[in-house]
Amino acid sequence: MLQITPEEIAETLTMVTQQHLDIRTVTLGVSLKECASGDVDTLATRVYDRLTTVAEHLVPTCEAIAREFGIPIINKRISVTPIAEIVAGARGDLTPVAEAMDRAAKEVGVDFIGGFSALVHKGIGQADRQVIDSMPSALATTDRVCASVNVASTRAGINMDAVMLMAETVKATAAATADRDGIGCAKLVVFCNMVEDNPFMAGAVHGSGEADVVVNVGISGPGVVNAVVRSLPEDADLTAVAEAIKATSFKITRAGELVAREAARRLGVAMGIVDLSLAPTPADGDSVAEILEAIGVGRVGGPGTTTALALLNDAIKKGGAMGTSSIGGLSGAFIPVSEDSGMVRAVECGALTLEKLEAMMSVCSVGLDMIAIPGDTPAETIAAIISDACAIGVINSKTTAARLIPVPGRVVGDHVSFGGLLGAAPVMAVNGWAGTRLVRRGGRVPAPLSSLRN
Amino acid sequence: MKTRAILSVLGEDRVGIVAAVSNALAAAGANIEDIRQTILSGVFSMTMLVTVDEEACAFEDVQAHLTAVAKELGLQITLQREDVFAFMHRV
């Protein structure tokens, strides 16, 4: 007997066909520990062989699941052990390892591979420095490799030397990809409290506490949540808004849970996590900004935006927590600028500034994401912006990050396009009174009192 | 392997929709367990619970048969595993 009502079936179909319900990413987390080598070329060969073997069936499996369940899986990706952890004494430029990752990604058909990464929140080791020094070249010569570096944590504080090094690396990466509006920086994210099981790019890595191979899933659904909020009566109170978002989040998360279980089963690997993050795309209606405006903000960035975002983020988690017992990754609303048409509109009309995005970061995940800034922004200013993002993360025990693109030769108001899911955005103004002397002091901002929990 | 799936059909009402869909399912060895059908303002809407015998015909081949019917009659037909609805709509 039909246990599901025709109305429920119709609701699911409408979510997919009209409201952009999809699984944003199925990301295969792969440990590369066994690839460690003291020779760069051997390391690169082992990485390529390992990835093309382990991930061989990822894409066809995801395509079959999407077809059978009727829910599109937009991206298939791979995250790997942070490369700095497998360098094992190999000396020199590590670009060949990134190129091997890129070749493997193309061979198995995934659109991005994350993990050209290092964790340096307390100190920078030799291998970490090699990975970071290789980033501008690695990101310029590859198409699909993503890099990330953790420069701060609640338990360690902020490593300002690492923050400054990363600001310089961001500038160098922009210069290395100047002919493509600094697109290398769209594949480079600087973290505070990086997580080990994030399925989303550019910050995905396969942490050291993970099994050899796992399936992590990132759900989506800003369009679905947007449609639900807009269908509420004009005078629905905020509790009713939160309730509606929570119920919708449950449904979206269940789709993610089902896909994660099925993909893990078919690939014969462990199921990792479901990441509840609402991830926008440049498509019309698939916007987190538009949800905030549907809740009642005049234009995202205006007063009230932080409140609306806090409500949204919390309701998503509450619904999601009922939908899966394997919540992980970042699990908060994403507020990238270039990837969200509503955010772009708000920047263009002057409603949304870098400072407001910083405030919004305090109540959701990640934060200063996919923001184009003038190409002549000094490294010290970029470092100070990154350190502010870190301060919010360190003090509030949450993940924060910065993915800034100082677009070479471009000034405030210019429009740049990165293509595809990376979208397009106007170059945003940067406050000219940066803490240049602060970041040049170097050293470490000590861990906060709140980190002493044992 | 027997797989329970939900078939949804949506489109302009015309003669022979149920026959064409049923024929396609029968040819693929899929059994119809339950049917709900209605017409709202001239729009034909049908929901079926079917059991697909994947040893007789692979799930994607059953979908291909139905896509052919959808094209021929100008309908929207989807066949999805039942789990997706149970997961999304039941606690």
Interface residues (C-beta under 8 A of the other chain):
Chain A: M1 L2 Q3 I4 P6 E8 I9 A10 E11 T12 L13 A64 R67 E68 F69 G70 I71 F250 K251 R254 A255 E257 L258 M322
Chain B: I6 S8 E33 D34 R36 T38 S45 T47 L49 F59 E60 Q63 T78 L79 Q80 R81 E82 D83 V84 F85 A86 F87 M88 H89 R90 V91
